[in-house]
Each structure stands twice: as structure tokens, then as C-alpha cells.
């Protein structure tokens, strides 16, 4: 029997949440989705996550949430994140960092889906090694679950390397953080579904989700500039992974980037 996982790319602020609110319930039903996982580290004002937004996204139908380097951007996050059982912070943050290092969801058929979040190090801060971090996590983990990994990183090379490193060890690996969808969805080693980056869910008339003038001014002047979430050309960036429950092999990878109008038509059909 096959279960269907929907992995949603970085949700950007209110526009991204609008896409989830208006379309996710209908898409879950139409596409026969068993479990929805989304990266939510930019879902509150473009940077970070609040408890209110976390609860909101759960109501819209997201089952598990991953994050990244912005997970603690909101001042009060550390006060509630330990109790957020559906949200994971990156495993390779320093030991003792607040939040869950993995989270699980049981599908209607009784299959347990577990998600892990790893941070890349290329062009980013010197986090602990994500490769050794995964090995450490795997040593402590049950072999019965379907394991999925969100690699949150800047470099396509590092995310692809992680995909090959995890091939045959997990059912699917996808990249987040750069907000730009890649055209390389495939199955590695006849086992592990992979895509280098899911893209983002939010405003594509932007520079990776932010209003264009402020970003251009920052590049031109090299001054630190305040970024604001854009609001034009809303799209859903995601990938669907079909996974065999017994073998835990991914049998199909379907990347999707759909505009607001396309989503309207999708639900209407």
C-alpha cells in the first residue's frame, strides 16, 4: 500500500498562509494526501514563527512542520516551542537548544511518519555537521517509521550531497531555504525521493518573498535594509512523494508550483 506525503516549501508571511488557508483542505482531499509537512520558519511576518501562527497552520491541515535558521527570530518562541509537538527545530543546532529534534505523525492507515530537519553549513553559520548529526539521530531511532528529511541550506551542492548520503537510509529528502524551486526531482538509488529545493509558498513577484525595491536598495548600497513581505503573484511550491508502506521506498516524486488561479481551477475541477 502507498501513502502520499505532501512537502510544502517555505511559507512566506501572511500571503503564504493565505494559500494554505484557502487551498490546502481541498488539495488534501483531491490529491489523497495522507500527511502534510511544511517549512514554516518564515511564516510570521517573513521571519520566524509565533504560537498563534503555529496553531493557525495546524488548523489549516498541516500535520508536521520543519524550520531552519530563523526558527528563534521571534522573541517569545523559546517560551512555547518545547510544547509544540508538531514542530521541529534543526537537529544540528547546539545540544540543548529549545524545541523538538524530530516529530512524528500517524496516518489514517496506522503508518508512522517521522520528519527530521538538518541545517546546511555552506554559506551559513558554523552549525554542527549535518551528516554526522543524521548518523547520531539514526542510531537512536526506530526502524519502523517512514523517515523524511528537510535539509535547510544555501548551497545546492550540499543539499544534493545530503540527498546521496541519505539515499536508501530514508524515504525522501528535500531542500528548503533558498525559496527557488529546482527542476531535479528524482528517486535516488531506487529508494529515496529527492528534490534540491521545493521553492516557496507565497509571493513570487518578489526577491525570494520580499518586496523588490528594498532588496535592490540593499544590494546597491550595501547597507542593512528592512525587508518587507511582498504580496504579488501568489503560488504554492510543493512536492508530492508516494511511498510504499512496507518497503519504505519512494515510488514517485511529483514537484508542483501552482499559481493562485491554477489552484482555484484545481479545486473547482
JOCORGI-V601666 format. One record per helix or strand of 3 or more residues. SS is the DSSP state (h for helix, s for strand). FROM is the first residue (numbers start at 1). LEN is the number of residues. If there is no record, write none. Layout:
ss->SS from->FROM len->LEN
ss->SS from->FROM len->LEN
//
This chain:
ss->s from->2 len->7
ss->h from->13 len->18
ss->s from->35 len->5
ss->h from->51 len->10
ss->s from->64 len->3
ss->h from->77 len->3
ss->h from->81 len->3
ss->s from->102 len->5
ss->s from->112 len->8
ss->h from->130 len->10
ss->s from->146 len->7
ss->h from->156 len->11
ss->s from->172 len->5
ss->s from->186 len->3
ss->s from->192 len->4
ss->s from->200 len->6
ss->h from->212 len->10
ss->s from->232 len->13
ss->s from->250 len->10
ss->h from->260 len->9
//
